[in-house]
Amino acid sequence: QVQLVESGGGLVQAGGSLRLSCAASGLTFSSYTMGWFRQAPGKEREFVSSITRSGAGTYYEGRFTISRDNAKNTVYLQMNSLKPEDTAVYYCGATQWGSGRRKDDYVYWGQGTQVTVSS
């Protein structure tokens, strides 16, 4: 059974930082592109960042950095200079198709972790 478990969310002031983690089990982690998406109340789930099997990452506005540790089956999202508009539930997902930018390509999702940025 595949499980993706996010952690590291919380309440932070604007300008602060958080590091999200997503621990995967039940799949061959190194075979998957991993991604982070977020969903704010009343909005659709949107792409934040992804990292391919080879470690090629995408970056969000230059403030967020994605990384992965295949030995630990974990993907991370380092978020700096947080803004109130970054407030959302952050989800990690796993896919074996495409670049990782399309949520419809993802076959596995975690339960999400809440990030709240106060002004």
Buried (B, 14 or more C-beta within 10 A) or exposed (E): EEEBBBEBBEEBEEEBEBBBBBBBEEBEBEEBBBBBBBBBEEEEBEBBBBBBBEEEBBEBEEBBBBBBEBEEBBBBBBBEEBEEEBBBBBBBBBBBEEBBBEBEBBEBBBEBBEBBBEE
